[in-house]
Amino acid sequence: MVASATGRTDSGPITLLAWERATGNQRDTKFVDLGRYLCEVRAGQYWRLENLSSFGDFLERRFPESRRKAYYLMSIHEHLPKSIRRELKQVGWSKAVELVKVARRDQQRFESATWLHKARSLPKQEFKAEVERELTGRGTEPSELMYFKVYKSQMPVIEQALDTAALMLGTDKSRGYCLGNDLC
């Protein structure tokens, strides 16, 4: 349940998304709940209630500043154990995204207490470097961030390709998960 901007208590994914939009500066402390509700919106196809043609359109409307962050939040919900979700707001969503990388690799062997302690005690960049060392066996190497311009007319083809990648995995996991496992 979520207290709306008017003080009423409501529940459900659409209500939380409306509340989240109205109180954007609280987003970083409610990211675990938001990720859960975004997963529910996708799985239940609640975006259709707003007469939208796809979940991508829903994210474009609700997260115009960053669809990528929405997928990160969904990945946090999908991959991190329930036992540590309550404690994640202490470390923030960006460190939680790093935790997801290790949790995806380790699956049932993921040592959540150890990694949560590292996330709490290390500054963000040091924690990212620690995760990189754990995953690759070596320190971080220089990297470049690349952006792509995509025309609206190309979006249906890209959406279909991403949905096909998800079907190949036999899952309803986030697109970031599908891209990371299928294409990279």
N, C-alpha and C positions, 0 to 999 in steps of 0.2 A: 504494500500500500504506500501511496505517496501523498504527501500534503500538497495540494495544488497552490497556485499563487494566491488564490482567494482564501486559503486556509482550510478548504474542504479536503476530506480524505477520499481519494479515489484509488482504484487499482487498474492494472492492465497496461499493455504496451503502448497503446495510442495515448493514454493519459500521461504516462511517464514521458513520452517523447514531447508532448506539448509542454509539460512542466519543465523539462530539460531545456527546451528552447527559450522559455521565458526567464529562466534563471541560469543563463550561460556560464556565469562565473562559478557556479557550484558544480560544473561538469566534471572537474577533476576529482571531486570526492564521491561522486555518484557513478563513476565510470563502470563499476562492476555490475550494478543494476541496469545501467543503460545497455551494456553489452548483452546481458541476458534478455532484455526486452527486444533488442534489435534481432536477436536470434529467433525469438518468438514471432516477431513481425514477418520475418523471412519464411520460417517454417509454416506458419499459419496463413501466409499470403494476405495478411491484414492490410497490405498496401493497396489491395484491390478495393477496400472500403473507401478510399480516397479517389477512386476511378483512375488509378495509375496503371500503366501497362506493364511495369516491371518493378522489381525491388530496387534496381538501379535508379529508376525515376524517383522512387520514394526517397532514396538517399540524397539524390540531387536536390530535392525539395527541402528535406529536413536538415541536411548537412552540406549546404552550399560551399562552406569554407573548406571542408575536407572529408571526402568520402573515404579516403584512406584511413583516417582516424576511426571512423565508424567500423571498418573492417578489423582494425586492430582491437577495438573493444569487443567485438564478437569473438575474435580469436582468444582473447583473455578468458572469456566465459567458457569457450569450448575446450580449452586445453589445460587450464589450471585447476587443481583439485579444489573441491568445495571447502575442504578443511582450512585453506589459507585465504579464501576470497574475502573474508571479513577484515583481514589484516592488510589487504592490498592498498587501501586508501592511505596507509601510513607511508608507503613507498612511492605511490603515484603511478599513473597509467604508463608512462614511458619506461619505467623500470619493469613494470608488469609485462610489457611487450617483450622485453629481454628475457624475463623468466619463461615466457611461452616458448621461446626458441629451445631452451634446455628441456622443458617439459615435453615438447613434441618429440625430441630425440630420445629421451629416456623413458617416456611413457610411464609404465607402472613402477619403474625403478627411480623415478624422479624424487630426489631428496628435498622435499619442499621446505622443511625447517632450515636446512643448511643454506639453501639458496635465498630464502626470505631474509635470513640473518645477513647474508652478504649484501642484499639489496638495501637493507636498512642502514648498514654501517658504511658502505662505500659511496662516494660521490657518483653522480650519474655516469660520467665518462669513464671512470675507473671500473664501475660495474659493467658497462658495455664491453670494455676491454677484457675483463675477467670472463664474461660469457663467450666472447670471441676466442679467447685462449682455450676455454673448455671445449668448444665445438670444433675448433680446427687444430688444436694442439700447438698453435703458435700465436704470437701476438697479432695485433691488428695491422693490416697493411693499408697503405694509402688507398683511398677510393674516390670515386667521382659520383655525384648525384646527377642522374639524367632525367630530363623531363621530355614528354612527348606531347605534341599538339595533336588532338584528335578532333575531326569535324563531326558535328552532330549527325550527319548522314552516315558516318562510319560506325556510330554507336550500336545500332542493332546487330551488326556483324560481330563486333567485339563482345557484346553481351552474349550472343549465341555461342561464341567460341569459349567464353568463360563457363557458361552453363554446361557445354559439352565436356570441358575439362573436369567439372565437378561430377558429371555422370560417369566419366571414365574412372574416377576414384570410387564411385558407388557411394557417394556421401552428399550431405547437404552442408558441408563445412564452408567456411568463408572463402571468398575468392583468393584472398592472400594465401591461404593454406593451399589451395589448388595450384596457384601459380608457383609457390615455393616447392611443391612436390612434383609437379608435372613438367613445368617448363624450364626450371632453373637447374 
